[in-house]
C-alpha cells in the first residue's frame, strides 16, 4: 500500500512538471525581452568613418570658366574712311590713329564638360578627362591707356562720330588674333591641365590623363 501511494505521488509530480515547464520557459523569455539592456561596445573599440570622395565631374565643373592665362598687349591702329565729293572729282577722308592697350584672357569653359568626358576608376586611382578646347574667354581694352592719338578730318569730309567705336572694336579683334599667334591657346591648355591635375590628385587619384577635344 505504501509503494502504491509513493508511485502515485511521483506520477503527479512528473505530470505537473511537464505542464509547468513550458510555461516557465515562455515566462522567462518574455521577461528577458522586456528587460533586455543593449550591450555597450568595449572601451577601447575604434570607430571607422568612410567618407566618399567628391565626384570628379562635379569637382572639375565647379571651376566653371577656368581663366588660365592672360596677355597684356598693345597695338596702334590707323583707321581711315575715304569719302568722295563733287561727283567723284574730289576725294577726302576722315581718319584717326588709336593707341589700344588690352588684356586678352584665355582658358577652358568647363561648363561644357559632358557626362561621358570623365572616366574614373577609384580603386585603381585612375582617371581620364576629355576637356573642351581652350578658347579666348575675355578681351577688354584698358580705358586708362587706350586713347585717340590723332584725328584727321579732311576738307569737305564728314566727321564720322562712330569711327572711334569702330576703331576700338577692330583693335579688340586684332589683339585677339595677335594673342593667338603668340600661342595664348597653347599656354592656356598647359596651365589648365596643370590646375586640374592638382585638383584631381587631391581627390585621391594618382594616374591622371587629360586631353582636349579636337
MOFEN-V94950 format. One record per pair of residues at least 6 apart in sequence whose C-alpha atoms are under 8 Angstrom apart, sorted by the first residue. I is the first residue (numbers start at 1). J is the second residue. Records with the same first field share a line. If there is no record, write none. Layout:
I = J, J
//
This chain:
53 = 203, 204
54 = 203
56 = 118, 120, 200, 203
57 = 113, 115, 118
60 = 110, 196, 199
61 = 110, 111, 113
63 = 110
64 = 109, 110, 111
65 = 107, 108, 109, 110, 111
66 = 107, 108, 109, 110, 192
67 = 105, 106, 107, 108, 137, 188
68 = 105, 106, 107, 108, 188, 189, 191, 192
69 = 105, 106, 107, 184, 187, 188, 191
70 = 103, 104, 105, 106, 184
71 = 103, 104, 105, 179, 184
72 = 101, 102, 103, 104
73 = 101, 102, 103, 104, 175, 179
74 = 99, 100, 101, 102, 175
75 = 99, 100, 101, 171, 175
76 = 97, 98, 99, 100
77 = 97, 98, 99, 100, 167, 171
78 = 95, 96, 97, 98, 167
79 = 95, 96, 97, 98, 163, 167
80 = 93, 94, 95, 96
81 = 93, 94, 95
82 = 91, 92, 93, 94
83 = 91, 92, 93, 94, 157, 158
84 = 90, 91, 92
85 = 91, 92, 156
92 = 154, 155, 156, 157
93 = 152, 153, 154, 157
94 = 151, 152, 153, 154, 157, 158, 159, 160
95 = 151, 152, 153, 163
96 = 148, 149, 150, 151, 152, 163, 164
97 = 148, 149, 150, 151
98 = 146, 147, 148, 149, 150, 164, 167, 168
99 = 145, 146, 147, 148, 149
100 = 141, 142, 145, 146, 147, 168, 171
101 = 141, 142, 145, 146
102 = 139, 140, 141, 142, 172, 175
103 = 139, 140, 141, 142
104 = 136, 138, 139, 140, 175, 176, 179
105 = 136, 137, 138, 139
106 = 134, 135, 136, 137, 138, 184, 185, 188
107 = 134, 135, 136, 137, 185, 188, 189, 192
108 = 131, 132, 133, 134, 135, 137, 188, 189, 192
109 = 132, 134, 135
110 = 131, 132
112 = 132
113 = 130, 131, 132
117 = 128, 129, 130, 131
118 = 127, 128, 129, 130
119 = 127, 128, 129
120 = 126, 127, 128
121 = 127
122 = 204, 205
125 = 204, 205, 206, 207
126 = 205, 206, 207, 208
127 = 205, 207, 208, 209
128 = 208, 209, 210, 211
129 = 208, 209, 210, 211
130 = 210, 211, 212, 213
131 = 210, 211, 212, 213
132 = 212, 213
133 = 189, 212, 213, 214
134 = 185, 186, 188, 189
135 = 185
136 = 176, 185
139 = 172, 176
140 = 172
141 = 172
148 = 164
153 = 159
193 = 210
197 = 208, 210
200 = 208
201 = 208
//
